[in-house]
Amino acid sequence: MAKRYVHKTGKNSQGDITKLCNEGQSWSPRPKVDAISDIENGIHEYWVPWSTGPETKIKVVNGSTGKYLRTDRDTTTRNNLDDLPDC
């Protein structure tokens, strides 16, 4: 299982994460549906190497409108992937 680092995220007009990005990597950008499949099937792990604090693993969450990607970097309930710049 390869560990992939995410530095940016793509977002739609509602702010939902649509893709994971790390410029210069052959896998980037990775659409959300493919990243979810990678994680659920144990193919790849995705991590965010925050500049302030330890790296955080990206996980799949089953929400009311379907599966989505998120991190739990802190004690808030918001998705910290939203804090990454757009790709």
PDB file of N, CA, C and O in Angstrom, chain B, residues numbered from 101:
ATOM      1  N   MET B 101       0.841  -1.176   0.000  1.00  0.00           N
ATOM      2  CA  MET B 101       0.000   0.000   0.000  1.00  0.00           C
ATOM      3  C   MET B 101       0.886   1.240   0.000  1.00  0.00           C
ATOM      4  O   MET B 101       1.735   1.415   0.874  1.00  0.00           O
ATOM      5  N   ALA B 102       0.676   2.077  -0.975  1.00  0.00           N
ATOM      6  CA  ALA B 102       1.467   3.306  -1.091  1.00  0.00           C
ATOM      7  C   ALA B 102       0.829   4.434  -0.280  1.00  0.00           C
ATOM      8  O   ALA B 102      -0.393   4.559  -0.210  1.00  0.00           O
ATOM      9  N   LYS B 103       1.677   5.237   0.319  1.00  0.00           N
ATOM     10  CA  LYS B 103       1.240   6.405   1.082  1.00  0.00           C
ATOM     11  C   LYS B 103       1.389   7.623   0.177  1.00  0.00           C
ATOM     12  O   LYS B 103       2.490   7.942  -0.272  1.00  0.00           O
ATOM     13  N   ARG B 104       0.280   8.297  -0.088  1.00  0.00           N
ATOM     14  CA  ARG B 104       0.278   9.462  -0.963  1.00  0.00           C
ATOM     15  C   ARG B 104      -0.005  10.715  -0.134  1.00  0.00           C
ATOM     16  O   ARG B 104      -0.889  10.731   0.722  1.00  0.00           O
ATOM     17  N   TYR B 105       0.774  11.765  -0.414  1.00  0.00           N
ATOM     18  CA  TYR B 105       0.591  13.023   0.306  1.00  0.00           C
ATOM     19  C   TYR B 105      -0.239  13.994  -0.522  1.00  0.00           C
ATOM     20  O   TYR B 105      -0.016  14.159  -1.721  1.00  0.00           O
ATOM     21  N   VAL B 106      -1.191  14.627   0.132  1.00  0.00           N
ATOM     22  CA  VAL B 106      -2.117  15.562  -0.498  1.00  0.00           C
ATOM     23  C   VAL B 106      -1.795  16.973  -0.015  1.00  0.00           C
ATOM     24  O   VAL B 106      -1.754  17.229   1.188  1.00  0.00           O
ATOM     25  N   HIS B 107      -1.567  17.894  -0.966  1.00  0.00           N
ATOM     26  CA  HIS B 107      -1.248  19.278  -0.619  1.00  0.00           C
ATOM     27  C   HIS B 107      -2.359  20.253  -1.004  1.00  0.00           C
ATOM     28  O   HIS B 107      -2.413  21.376  -0.502  1.00  0.00           O
ATOM     29  N   LYS B 108      -3.251  19.810  -1.909  1.00  0.00           N
ATOM     30  CA  LYS B 108      -4.347  20.656  -2.366  1.00  0.00           C
ATOM     31  C   LYS B 108      -5.575  19.789  -2.598  1.00  0.00           C
ATOM     32  O   LYS B 108      -5.469  18.570  -2.735  1.00  0.00           O
ATOM     33  N   THR B 109      -6.748  20.429  -2.642  1.00  0.00           N
ATOM     34  CA  THR B 109      -7.983  19.711  -2.947  1.00  0.00           C
ATOM     35  C   THR B 109      -8.807  20.496  -3.953  1.00  0.00           C
ATOM     36  O   THR B 109      -8.790  21.727  -3.968  1.00  0.00           O
ATOM     37  N   GLY B 110      -9.526  19.765  -4.791  1.00  0.00           N
ATOM     38  CA  GLY B 110     -10.493  20.382  -5.689  1.00  0.00           C
ATOM     39  C   GLY B 110     -11.837  20.398  -4.985  1.00  0.00           C
ATOM     40  O   GLY B 110     -12.182  19.454  -4.274  1.00  0.00           O
ATOM     41  N   LYS B 111     -12.593  21.462  -5.179  1.00  0.00           N
ATOM     42  CA  LYS B 111     -13.887  21.622  -4.521  1.00  0.00           C
ATOM     43  C   LYS B 111     -14.934  22.058  -5.541  1.00  0.00           C
ATOM     44  O   LYS B 111     -14.628  22.780  -6.490  1.00  0.00           O
ATOM     45  N   ASN B 112     -16.171  21.613  -5.335  1.00  0.00           N
ATOM     46  CA  ASN B 112     -17.244  22.067  -6.221  1.00  0.00           C
ATOM     47  C   ASN B 112     -17.839  23.371  -5.681  1.00  0.00           C
ATOM     48  O   ASN B 112     -17.330  23.919  -4.703  1.00  0.00           O
ATOM     49  N   SER B 113     -18.895  23.867  -6.295  1.00  0.00           N
ATOM     50  CA  SER B 113     -19.471  25.156  -5.902  1.00  0.00           C
ATOM     51  C   SER B 113     -20.082  25.134  -4.500  1.00  0.00           C
ATOM     52  O   SER B 113     -20.272  26.191  -3.898  1.00  0.00           O
ATOM     53  N   GLN B 114     -20.389  23.954  -3.975  1.00  0.00           N
ATOM     54  CA  GLN B 114     -20.904  23.833  -2.606  1.00  0.00           C
ATOM     55  C   GLN B 114     -19.776  23.644  -1.589  1.00  0.00           C
ATOM     56  O   GLN B 114     -20.028  23.577  -0.385  1.00  0.00           O
ATOM     57  N   GLY B 115     -18.529  23.557  -2.073  1.00  0.00           N
ATOM     58  CA  GLY B 115     -17.390  23.371  -1.184  1.00  0.00           C
ATOM     59  C   GLY B 115     -17.057  21.921  -0.900  1.00  0.00           C
ATOM     60  O   GLY B 115     -16.172  21.639  -0.092  1.00  0.00           O
ATOM     61  N   ASP B 116     -17.755  20.985  -1.554  1.00  0.00           N
ATOM     62  CA  ASP B 116     -17.478  19.560  -1.357  1.00  0.00           C
ATOM     63  C   ASP B 116     -16.170  19.185  -2.051  1.00  0.00           C
ATOM     64  O   ASP B 116     -15.872  19.686  -3.135  1.00  0.00           O
ATOM     65  N   ILE B 117     -15.397  18.308  -1.428  1.00  0.00           N
ATOM     66  CA  ILE B 117     -14.134  17.848  -2.004  1.00  0.00           C
ATOM     67  C   ILE B 117     -14.432  16.963  -3.213  1.00  0.00           C
ATOM     68  O   ILE B 117     -15.195  16.002  -3.112  1.00  0.00           O
ATOM     69  N   THR B 118     -13.828  17.291  -4.358  1.00  0.00           N
ATOM     70  CA  THR B 118     -14.053  16.525  -5.588  1.00  0.00           C
ATOM     71  C   THR B 118     -12.806  15.784  -6.062  1.00  0.00           C
ATOM     72  O   THR B 118     -12.897  14.837  -6.842  1.00  0.00           O
ATOM     73  N   LYS B 119     -11.627  16.227  -5.579  1.00  0.00           N
ATOM     74  CA  LYS B 119     -10.383  15.560  -5.980  1.00  0.00           C
ATOM     75  C   LYS B 119      -9.270  15.905  -4.993  1.00  0.00           C
ATOM     76  O   LYS B 119      -9.329  16.901  -4.272  1.00  0.00           O
ATOM     77  N   LEU B 120      -8.256  15.044  -4.992  1.00  0.00           N
ATOM     78  CA  LEU B 120      -7.063  15.234  -4.164  1.00  0.00           C
ATOM     79  C   LEU B 120      -5.889  15.502  -5.086  1.00  0.00           C
ATOM     80  O   LEU B 120      -5.788  14.904  -6.157  1.00  0.00           O
ATOM     81  N   CYS B 121      -4.991  16.407  -4.673  1.00  0.00           N
ATOM     82  CA  CYS B 121      -3.904  16.799  -5.570  1.00  0.00           C
ATOM     83  C   CYS B 121      -2.559  16.916  -4.854  1.00  0.00           C
ATOM     84  O   CYS B 121      -2.477  17.267  -3.677  1.00  0.00           O
ATOM     85  N   ASN B 122      -1.510  16.605  -5.617  1.00  0.00           N
ATOM     86  CA  ASN B 122      -0.131  16.845  -5.221  1.00  0.00           C
ATOM     87  C   ASN B 122       0.626  17.048  -6.533  1.00  0.00           C
ATOM     88  O   ASN B 122       1.008  16.088  -7.202  1.00  0.00           O
ATOM     89  N   GLU B 123       0.833  18.309  -6.883  1.00  0.00           N
ATOM     90  CA  GLU B 123       1.456  18.639  -8.164  1.00  0.00           C
ATOM     91  C   GLU B 123       2.761  17.886  -8.365  1.00  0.00           C
ATOM     92  O   GLU B 123       3.570  17.756  -7.446  1.00  0.00           O
ATOM     93  N   GLY B 124       2.949  17.400  -9.571  1.00  0.00           N
ATOM     94  CA  GLY B 124       4.169  16.682  -9.912  1.00  0.00           C
ATOM     95  C   GLY B 124       4.096  15.177  -9.694  1.00  0.00           C
ATOM     96  O   GLY B 124       4.999  14.448 -10.105  1.00  0.00           O
ATOM     97  N   GLN B 125       3.036  14.706  -9.053  1.00  0.00           N
ATOM     98  CA  GLN B 125       2.876  13.272  -8.830  1.00  0.00           C
ATOM     99  C   GLN B 125       2.051  12.667  -9.967  1.00  0.00           C
ATOM    100  O   GLN B 125       1.100  13.286 -10.447  1.00  0.00           O
ATOM    101  N   SER B 126       2.413  11.471 -10.391  1.00  0.00           N
ATOM    102  CA  SER B 126       1.733  10.856 -11.535  1.00  0.00           C
ATOM    103  C   SER B 126       0.257  10.562 -11.248  1.00  0.00           C
ATOM    104  O   SER B 126      -0.540  10.484 -12.183  1.00  0.00           O
ATOM    105  N   TRP B 127      -0.119  10.400  -9.993  1.00  0.00           N
ATOM    106  CA  TRP B 127      -1.504  10.067  -9.644  1.00  0.00           C
ATOM    107  C   TRP B 127      -2.399  11.306  -9.524  1.00  0.00           C
ATOM    108  O   TRP B 127      -3.620  11.179  -9.433  1.00  0.00           O
ATOM    109  N   SER B 128      -1.814  12.472  -9.524  1.00  0.00           N
ATOM    110  CA  SER B 128      -2.550  13.704  -9.239  1.00  0.00           C
ATOM    111  C   SER B 128      -2.979  14.408 -10.517  1.00  0.00           C
ATOM    112  O   SER B 128      -2.194  14.500 -11.461  1.00  0.00           O
ATOM    113  N   PRO B 129      -4.222  14.912 -10.565  1.00  0.00           N
ATOM    114  CA  PRO B 129      -5.238  14.893  -9.513  1.00  0.00           C
ATOM    115  C   PRO B 129      -5.972  13.550  -9.477  1.00  0.00           C
ATOM    116  O   PRO B 129      -6.120  12.885 -10.502  1.00  0.00           O
ATOM    117  N   ARG B 130      -6.423  13.166  -8.296  1.00  0.00           N
ATOM    118  CA  ARG B 130      -7.145  11.909  -8.104  1.00  0.00           C
ATOM    119  C   ARG B 130      -8.599  12.234  -7.775  1.00  0.00           C
ATOM    120  O   ARG B 130      -8.875  12.826  -6.731  1.00  0.00           O
ATOM    121  N   PRO B 131      -9.543  11.851  -8.657  1.00  0.00           N
ATOM    122  CA  PRO B 131     -10.956  12.114  -8.378  1.00  0.00           C
ATOM    123  C   PRO B 131     -11.406  11.467  -7.065  1.00  0.00           C
ATOM    124  O   PRO B 131     -10.900  10.415  -6.672  1.00  0.00           O
ATOM    125  N   LYS B 132     -12.345  12.101  -6.409  1.00  0.00           N
ATOM    126  CA  LYS B 132     -12.850  11.624  -5.118  1.00  0.00           C
ATOM    127  C   LYS B 132     -13.276  10.157  -5.178  1.00  0.00           C
ATOM    128  O   LYS B 132     -12.918   9.372  -4.299  1.00  0.00           O
ATOM    129  N   VAL B 133     -14.028   9.787  -6.194  1.00  0.00           N
ATOM    130  CA  VAL B 133     -14.526   8.409  -6.297  1.00  0.00           C
ATOM    131  C   VAL B 133     -13.372   7.408  -6.354  1.00  0.00           C
ATOM    132  O   VAL B 133     -13.464   6.328  -5.770  1.00  0.00           O
ATOM    133  N   ASP B 134     -12.294   7.754  -7.047  1.00  0.00           N
ATOM    134  CA  ASP B 134     -11.143   6.859  -7.148  1.00  0.00           C
ATOM    135  C   ASP B 134     -10.359   6.814  -5.840  1.00  0.00           C
ATOM    136  O   ASP B 134      -9.883   5.751  -5.443  1.00  0.00           O
ATOM    137  N   ALA B 135     -10.219   7.952  -5.168  1.00  0.00           N
ATOM    138  CA  ALA B 135      -9.534   7.975  -3.868  1.00  0.00           C
ATOM    139  C   ALA B 135     -10.303   7.153  -2.843  1.00  0.00           C
ATOM    140  O   ALA B 135      -9.705   6.426  -2.049  1.00  0.00           O
ATOM    141  N   ILE B 136     -11.626   7.267  -2.858  1.00  0.00           N
ATOM    142  CA  ILE B 136     -12.450   6.466  -1.938  1.00  0.00           C
ATOM    143  C   ILE B 136     -12.229   4.982  -2.209  1.00  0.00           C
ATOM    144  O   ILE B 136     -12.066   4.197  -1.276  1.00  0.00           O
ATOM    145  N   SER B 137     -12.224   4.600  -3.471  1.00  0.00           N
ATOM    146  CA  SER B 137     -11.984   3.203  -3.844  1.00  0.00           C
ATOM    147  C   SER B 137     -10.594   2.748  -3.392  1.00  0.00           C
ATOM    148  O   SER B 137     -10.444   1.653  -2.849  1.00  0.00           O
ATOM    149  N   ASP B 138      -9.585   3.582  -3.614  1.00  0.00           N
ATOM    150  CA  ASP B 138      -8.213   3.263  -3.184  1.00  0.00           C
ATOM    151  C   ASP B 138      -8.166   2.975  -1.687  1.00  0.00           C
ATOM    152  O   ASP B 138      -7.572   1.985  -1.260  1.00  0.00           O
ATOM    153  N   ILE B 139      -8.793   3.839  -0.893  1.00  0.00           N
ATOM    154  CA  ILE B 139      -8.768   3.701   0.568  1.00  0.00           C
ATOM    155  C   ILE B 139      -9.539   2.462   1.002  1.00  0.00           C
ATOM    156  O   ILE B 139      -9.034   1.658   1.787  1.00  0.00           O
ATOM    157  N   GLU B 140     -10.752   2.305   0.499  1.00  0.00           N
ATOM    158  CA  GLU B 140     -11.594   1.179   0.923  1.00  0.00           C
ATOM    159  C   GLU B 140     -11.022  -0.176   0.525  1.00  0.00           C
ATOM    160  O   GLU B 140     -11.232  -1.172   1.217  1.00  0.00           O
ATOM    161  N   ASN B 141     -10.299  -0.212  -0.592  1.00  0.00           N
ATOM    162  CA  ASN B 141      -9.722  -1.478  -1.060  1.00  0.00           C
ATOM    163  C   ASN B 141      -8.286  -1.689  -0.593  1.00  0.00           C
ATOM    164  O   ASN B 141      -7.644  -2.666  -0.980  1.00  0.00           O
ATOM    165  N   GLY B 142      -7.778  -0.779   0.235  1.00  0.00           N
ATOM    166  CA  GLY B 142      -6.426  -0.918   0.782  1.00  0.00           C
ATOM    167  C   GLY B 142      -5.326  -0.765  -0.256  1.00  0.00           C
ATOM    168  O   GLY B 142      -4.233  -1.305  -0.085  1.00  0.00           O
ATOM    169  N   ILE B 143      -5.603  -0.035  -1.329  1.00  0.00           N
ATOM    170  CA  ILE B 143      -4.616   0.147  -2.392  1.00  0.00           C
ATOM    171  C   ILE B 143      -3.645   1.270  -2.049  1.00  0.00           C
ATOM    172  O   ILE B 143      -2.431   1.115  -2.183  1.00  0.00           O
ATOM    173  N   HIS B 144      -4.189   2.401  -1.607  1.00  0.00           N
ATOM    174  CA  HIS B 144      -3.376   3.560  -1.231  1.00  0.00           C
ATOM    175  C   HIS B 144      -3.945   4.211   0.020  1.00  0.00           C
ATOM    176  O   HIS B 144      -5.143   4.128   0.288  1.00  0.00           O
ATOM    177  N   GLU B 145      -3.070   4.858   0.780  1.00  0.00           N
ATOM    178  CA  GLU B 145      -3.478   5.735   1.865  1.00  0.00           C
ATOM    179  C   GLU B 145      -3.192   7.152   1.410  1.00  0.00           C
ATOM    180  O   GLU B 145      -2.231   7.391   0.679  1.00  0.00           O
ATOM    181  N   TYR B 146      -4.017   8.087   1.836  1.00  0.00           N
ATOM    182  CA  TYR B 146      -3.817   9.498   1.521  1.00  0.00           C
ATOM    183  C   TYR B 146      -3.632  10.253   2.834  1.00  0.00           C
ATOM    184  O   TYR B 146      -4.395  10.068   3.782  1.00  0.00           O
ATOM    185  N   TRP B 147      -2.611  11.104   2.877  1.00  0.00           N
ATOM    186  CA  TRP B 147      -2.246  11.835   4.091  1.00  0.00           C
ATOM    187  C   TRP B 147      -2.036  13.302   3.766  1.00  0.00           C
ATOM    188  O   TRP B 147      -1.626  13.651   2.659  1.00  0.00           O
ATOM    189  N   VAL B 148      -2.322  14.165   4.743  1.00  0.00           N
ATOM    190  CA  VAL B 148      -2.044  15.593   4.609  1.00  0.00           C
ATOM    191  C   VAL B 148      -0.885  15.931   5.538  1.00  0.00           C
ATOM    192  O   VAL B 148      -1.003  15.763   6.752  1.00  0.00           O
ATOM    193  N   PRO B 149       0.250  16.412   4.982  1.00  0.00           N
ATOM    194  CA  PRO B 149       1.397  16.814   5.802  1.00  0.00           C
ATOM    195  C   PRO B 149       1.273  18.292   6.197  1.00  0.00           C
ATOM    196  O   PRO B 149       1.882  19.157   5.568  1.00  0.00           O
ATOM    197  N   TRP B 150       0.499  18.572   7.221  1.00  0.00           N
ATOM    198  CA  TRP B 150       0.244  19.957   7.647  1.00  0.00           C
ATOM    199  C   TRP B 150       1.551  20.659   7.995  1.00  0.00           C
ATOM    200  O   TRP B 150       2.473  20.048   8.535  1.00  0.00           O
ATOM    201  N   SER B 151       1.618  21.936   7.682  1.00  0.00           N
ATOM    202  CA  SER B 151       2.820  22.709   8.018  1.00  0.00           C
ATOM    203  C   SER B 151       2.893  22.992   9.512  1.00  0.00           C
ATOM    204  O   SER B 151       3.970  23.256  10.046  1.00  0.00           O
ATOM    205  N   THR B 152       1.752  22.937  10.185  1.00  0.00           N
ATOM    206  CA  THR B 152       1.710  23.156  11.639  1.00  0.00           C
ATOM    207  C   THR B 152       1.075  21.938  12.301  1.00  0.00           C
ATOM    208  O   THR B 152      -0.146  21.868  12.443  1.00  0.00           O
ATOM    209  N   GLY B 153       1.891  20.996  12.697  1.00  0.00           N
ATOM    210  CA  GLY B 153       1.368  19.805  13.363  1.00  0.00           C
ATOM    211  C   GLY B 153       1.648  18.544  12.587  1.00  0.00           C
ATOM    212  O   GLY B 153       2.205  18.576  11.490  1.00  0.00           O
ATOM    213  N   PRO B 154       1.250  17.430  13.175  1.00  0.00           N
ATOM    214  CA  PRO B 154       1.529  16.131  12.544  1.00  0.00           C
ATOM    215  C   PRO B 154       0.668  15.887  11.305  1.00  0.00           C
ATOM    216  O   PRO B 154      -0.390  16.492  11.131  1.00  0.00           O
ATOM    217  N   GLU B 155       1.150  14.988  10.455  1.00  0.00           N
ATOM    218  CA  GLU B 155       0.377  14.624   9.276  1.00  0.00           C
ATOM    219  C   GLU B 155      -0.898  13.913   9.715  1.00  0.00           C
ATOM    220  O   GLU B 155      -0.955  13.306  10.785  1.00  0.00           O
ATOM    221  N   THR B 156      -1.921  14.001   8.863  1.00  0.00           N
ATOM    222  CA  THR B 156      -3.228  13.439   9.190  1.00  0.00           C
ATOM    223  C   THR B 156      -3.692  12.534   8.063  1.00  0.00           C
ATOM    224  O   THR B 156      -3.606  12.890   6.887  1.00  0.00           O
ATOM    225  N   LYS B 157      -4.183  11.367   8.432  1.00  0.00           N
ATOM    226  CA  LYS B 157      -4.695  10.409   7.454  1.00  0.00           C
ATOM    227  C   LYS B 157      -6.078  10.840   6.970  1.00  0.00           C
ATOM    228  O   LYS B 157      -6.912  11.281   7.760  1.00  0.00           O
ATOM    229  N   ILE B 158      -6.311  10.707   5.666  1.00  0.00           N
ATOM    230  CA  ILE B 158      -7.621  10.985   5.083  1.00  0.00           C
ATOM    231  C   ILE B 158      -8.439   9.706   5.154  1.00  0.00           C
ATOM    232  O   ILE B 158      -7.949   8.624   4.833  1.00  0.00           O
ATOM    233  N   LYS B 159      -9.679   9.840   5.575  1.00  0.00           N
ATOM    234  CA  LYS B 159     -10.539   8.658   5.699  1.00  0.00           C
ATOM    235  C   LYS B 159     -11.833   8.848   4.930  1.00  0.00           C
ATOM    236  O   LYS B 159     -12.186   9.957   4.527  1.00  0.00           O
ATOM    237  N   VAL B 160     -12.534   7.733   4.737  1.00  0.00           N
ATOM    238  CA  VAL B 160     -13.830   7.733   4.059  1.00  0.00           C
ATOM    239  C   VAL B 160     -14.917   7.750   5.123  1.00  0.00           C
ATOM    240  O   VAL B 160     -14.870   6.989   6.089  1.00  0.00           O
ATOM    241  N   VAL B 161     -15.896   8.627   4.933  1.00  0.00           N
ATOM    242  CA  VAL B 161     -17.013   8.749   5.857  1.00  0.00           C
ATOM    243  C   VAL B 161     -18.302   8.518   5.082  1.00  0.00           C
ATOM    244  O   VAL B 161     -18.451   8.996   3.957  1.00  0.00           O
ATOM    245  N   ASN B 162     -19.229   7.786   5.685  1.00  0.00           N
ATOM    246  CA  ASN B 162     -20.547   7.586   5.085  1.00  0.00           C
ATOM    247  C   ASN B 162     -21.481   8.664   5.612  1.00  0.00           C
ATOM    248  O   ASN B 162     -21.891   8.626   6.772  1.00  0.00           O
ATOM    249  N   GLY B 163     -21.814   9.618   4.765  1.00  0.00           N
ATOM    250  CA  GLY B 163     -22.690  10.713   5.150  1.00  0.00           C
ATOM    251  C   GLY B 163     -24.103  10.496   4.656  1.00  0.00           C
ATOM    252  O   GLY B 163     -24.394   9.501   3.991  1.00  0.00           O
ATOM    253  N   SER B 164     -24.972  11.420   4.979  1.00  0.00           N
ATOM    254  CA  SER B 164     -26.381  11.309   4.585  1.00  0.00           C
ATOM    255  C   SER B 164     -26.578  11.387   3.076  1.00  0.00           C
ATOM    256  O   SER B 164     -27.582  10.903   2.552  1.00  0.00           O
ATOM    257  N   THR B 165     -25.622  11.998   2.375  1.00  0.00           N
ATOM    258  CA  THR B 165     -25.723  12.111   0.913  1.00  0.00           C
ATOM    259  C   THR B 165     -24.719  11.220   0.186  1.00  0.00           C
ATOM    260  O   THR B 165     -24.520  11.367  -1.020  1.00  0.00           O
ATOM    261  N   GLY B 166     -24.091  10.301   0.906  1.00  0.00           N
ATOM    262  CA  GLY B 166     -23.128   9.396   0.290  1.00  0.00           C
ATOM    263  C   GLY B 166     -21.763   9.484   0.948  1.00  0.00           C
ATOM    264  O   GLY B 166     -21.589  10.153   1.966  1.00  0.00           O
ATOM    265  N   LYS B 167     -20.811   8.808   0.358  1.00  0.00           N
ATOM    266  CA  LYS B 167     -19.456   8.757   0.906  1.00  0.00           C
ATOM    267  C   LYS B 167     -18.691  10.027   0.567  1.00  0.00           C
ATOM    268  O   LYS B 167     -18.861  10.610  -0.505  1.00  0.00           O
ATOM    269  N   TYR B 168     -17.838  10.446   1.511  1.00  0.00           N
ATOM    270  CA  TYR B 168     -16.982  11.592   1.263  1.00  0.00           C
ATOM    271  C   TYR B 168     -15.661  11.415   1.986  1.00  0.00           C
ATOM    272  O   TYR B 168     -15.514  10.517   2.815  1.00  0.00           O
ATOM    273  N   LEU B 169     -14.699  12.273   1.672  1.00  0.00           N
ATOM    274  CA  LEU B 169     -13.360  12.221   2.259  1.00  0.00           C
ATOM    275  C   LEU B 169     -13.229  13.299   3.324  1.00  0.00           C
ATOM    276  O   LEU B 169     -13.748  14.405   3.166  1.00  0.00           O
ATOM    277  N   ARG B 170     -12.520  12.967   4.431  1.00  0.00           N
ATOM    278  CA  ARG B 170     -12.295  13.963   5.465  1.00  0.00           C
ATOM    279  C   ARG B 170     -11.081  13.601   6.303  1.00  0.00           C
ATOM    280  O   ARG B 170     -10.585  12.475   6.258  1.00  0.00           O
ATOM    281  N   THR B 171     -10.618  14.569   7.063  1.00  0.00           N
ATOM    282  CA  THR B 171      -9.590  14.344   8.070  1.00  0.00           C
ATOM    283  C   THR B 171     -10.150  14.783   9.405  1.00  0.00           C
ATOM    284  O   THR B 171     -11.106  15.556   9.467  1.00  0.00           O
ATOM    285  N   ASP B 172      -9.558  14.293  10.458  1.00  0.00           N
ATOM    286  CA  ASP B 172      -9.905  14.725  11.811  1.00  0.00           C
ATOM    287  C   ASP B 172      -8.636  15.255  12.450  1.00  0.00           C
ATOM    288  O   ASP B 172      -8.054  14.630  13.337  1.00  0.00           O
ATOM    289  N   ARG B 173      -8.225  16.411  11.985  1.00  0.00           N
ATOM    290  CA  ARG B 173      -6.977  17.011  12.454  1.00  0.00           C
ATOM    291  C   ARG B 173      -7.112  17.575  13.861  1.00  0.00           C
ATOM    292  O   ARG B 173      -6.142  17.601  14.618  1.00  0.00           O
ATOM    293  N   ASP B 174      -8.297  18.020  14.208  1.00  0.00           N
ATOM    294  CA  ASP B 174      -8.502  18.660  15.500  1.00  0.00           C
ATOM    295  C   ASP B 174      -9.820  18.188  16.105  1.00  0.00           C
ATOM    296  O   ASP B 174     -10.402  17.211  15.634  1.00  0.00           O
ATOM    297  N   THR B 175     -10.284  18.860  17.124  1.00  0.00           N
ATOM    298  CA  THR B 175     -11.491  18.419  17.830  1.00  0.00           C
ATOM    299  C   THR B 175     -12.778  18.994  17.255  1.00  0.00           C
ATOM    300  O   THR B 175     -13.854  18.756  17.803  1.00  0.00           O
ATOM    301  N   THR B 176     -12.689  19.752  16.155  1.00  0.00           N
ATOM    302  CA  THR B 176     -13.905  20.280  15.548  1.00  0.00           C
ATOM    303  C   THR B 176     -14.552  19.225  14.674  1.00  0.00           C
ATOM    304  O   THR B 176     -13.922  18.225  14.328  1.00  0.00           O
ATOM    305  N   THR B 177     -15.804  19.443  14.319  1.00  0.00           N
ATOM    306  CA  THR B 177     -16.514  18.494  13.455  1.00  0.00           C
ATOM    307  C   THR B 177     -16.403  18.858  11.984  1.00  0.00           C
ATOM    308  O   THR B 177     -16.902  18.127  11.128  1.00  0.00           O
ATOM    309  N   ARG B 178     -15.757  19.977  11.675  1.00  0.00           N
ATOM    310  CA  ARG B 178     -15.650  20.371  10.272  1.00  0.00           C
ATOM    311  C   ARG B 178     -14.536  19.591   9.586  1.00  0.00           C
ATOM    312  O   ARG B 178     -13.654  19.035  10.241  1.00  0.00           O
ATOM    313  N   ASN B 179     -14.588  19.558   8.279  1.00  0.00           N
ATOM    314  CA  ASN B 179     -13.624  18.811   7.483  1.00  0.00           C
ATOM    315  C   ASN B 179     -12.396  19.678   7.221  1.00  0.00           C
ATOM    316  O   ASN B 179     -12.491  20.697   6.536  1.00  0.00           O
ATOM    317  N   ASN B 180     -11.259  19.287   7.754  1.00  0.00           N
ATOM    318  CA  ASN B 180     -10.040  20.068   7.592  1.00  0.00           C
ATOM    319  C   ASN B 180      -9.483  20.055   6.163  1.00  0.00           C
ATOM    320  O   ASN B 180      -8.622  20.872   5.837  1.00  0.00           O
ATOM    321  N   LEU B 181      -9.950  19.158   5.321  1.00  0.00           N
ATOM    322  CA  LEU B 181      -9.522  19.176   3.917  1.00  0.00           C
ATOM    323  C   LEU B 181      -9.951  20.474   3.245  1.00  0.00           C
ATOM    324  O   LEU B 181      -9.342  20.900   2.263  1.00  0.00           O
ATOM    325  N   ASP B 182     -10.996  21.103   3.770  1.00  0.00           N
ATOM    326  CA  ASP B 182     -11.456  22.381   3.235  1.00  0.00           C
ATOM    327  C   ASP B 182     -10.395  23.472   3.396  1.00  0.00           C
ATOM    328  O   ASP B 182     -10.404  24.454   2.655  1.00  0.00           O
ATOM    329  N   ASP B 183      -9.483  23.307   4.356  1.00  0.00           N
ATOM    330  CA  ASP B 183      -8.455  24.305   4.623  1.00  0.00           C
ATOM    331  C   ASP B 183      -7.328  24.294   3.592  1.00  0.00           C
ATOM    332  O   ASP B 183      -6.563  25.255   3.502  1.00  0.00           O
ATOM    333  N   LEU B 184      -7.219  23.223   2.819  1.00  0.00           N
ATOM    334  CA  LEU B 184      -6.150  23.137   1.817  1.00  0.00           C
ATOM    335  C   LEU B 184      -6.475  24.041   0.621  1.00  0.00           C
ATOM    336  O   LEU B 184      -7.643  24.262   0.301  1.00  0.00           O
ATOM    337  N   PRO B 185      -5.426  24.560  -0.038  1.00  0.00           N
ATOM    338  CA  PRO B 185      -5.676  25.393  -1.228  1.00  0.00           C
ATOM    339  C   PRO B 185      -6.294  24.573  -2.356  1.00  0.00           C
ATOM    340  O   PRO B 185      -6.196  23.346  -2.384  1.00  0.00           O
ATOM    341  N   ASP B 186      -6.923  25.272  -3.269  1.00  0.00           N
ATOM    342  CA  ASP B 186      -7.548  24.627  -4.426  1.00  0.00           C
ATOM    343  C   ASP B 186      -6.512  24.150  -5.438  1.00  0.00           C
ATOM    344  O   ASP B 186      -5.444  24.739  -5.601  1.00  0.00           O
ATOM    345  N   CYS B 187      -6.872  23.059  -6.109  1.00  0.00           N
ATOM    346  CA  CYS B 187      -6.013  22.562  -7.193  1.00  0.00           C
ATOM    347  C   CYS B 187      -6.770  22.589  -8.495  1.00  0.00           C
ATOM    348  O   CYS B 187      -6.228  22.211  -9.533  1.00  0.00           O
TER     349      CYS B 187
END
